[in-house]
């Protein structure tokens, strides 16, 4: 029995080692007809017990202009919120 419980722990240590970021799940809620805008948007970051970072982003307004939100801008914006 000792061997069976030890193997999953060793596997977890290999998967979530210090040189690799923890697993991340990002849910994005936005209006289908509009480009996302950071104005009025919200973000909640939660660390799950297994070490996974869950991020829920909600866009409340659409961007009607020509500017499009890039992935880098979104990532920097999300990182500005605390993880609960």
N, C-alpha and C positions, 0 to 999 in steps of 0.2 A: 504493500500500500504506500509505503514511503516513496518508492520510485515513481508511482503514478502521480502523486501530488507534486513532486519535485520537477518533473518535466514541464508541466504548464508554466510554472514560475520561471524556469530558465528561458522558455520560449518568450514569455512576456518581457523579460529583461532584454532579450535580443531585439524584439520588435520596437520597444519604446526606449531605446538607449539614448544617452545624452547627445550623441552626434546626429540624431534624427529628430525632427519636430514631432510632437504628439499628433495622433490622428485628429482630423478636423472635419466637422460636418457643418455646412453653411446652407441655411434655408433663406431664400430671397423671395419676398412677396412684393409684387409690383403690378401696376395697371397694364393690361395687355396692349393698350392703344398708345401708350406714351413712353418716351425714353425716360429712364430713371433720373431723378434729381435728388441731390443731398439735402435740399431745402425741405425741412419738415420731416426728414427721414429719421428712423429710430433703429437702434441696434442693441441687442442683449447678448452678452457672451456668458456662457455657463460651462464650468468644468464638470464633466460627469465623473462618477466614482471610478470608472475604468481608465481615466486619464484623457478621454476624448474631449476636445474643445468644440462645443456647439455654439454656433453664431446664428442668430435670427435677425435678418435685416428686413425692415419694412419701409417701402417708399410710399409716402402718402400723397405726393404730388408728382405730376409728370413734367418733364422738361420739354417745352414746346420749341425751344430754340435749336440752332444748328449744332451746338456743342453736345458732344456725347461723352458720357462718363466712362473713363478708362478703367481697366482692371486694377492698375497701380493706384489710381486715385481712390478707388473703392477700398482696396486693402489698407492704405494709409488711414483712411477715415475710420474703418472698423477697428484698427489697432489703437485708436485714440480713446476707445471706450474701455472701462474697467471690466475685468472678468469676475463674475459673481461665483 
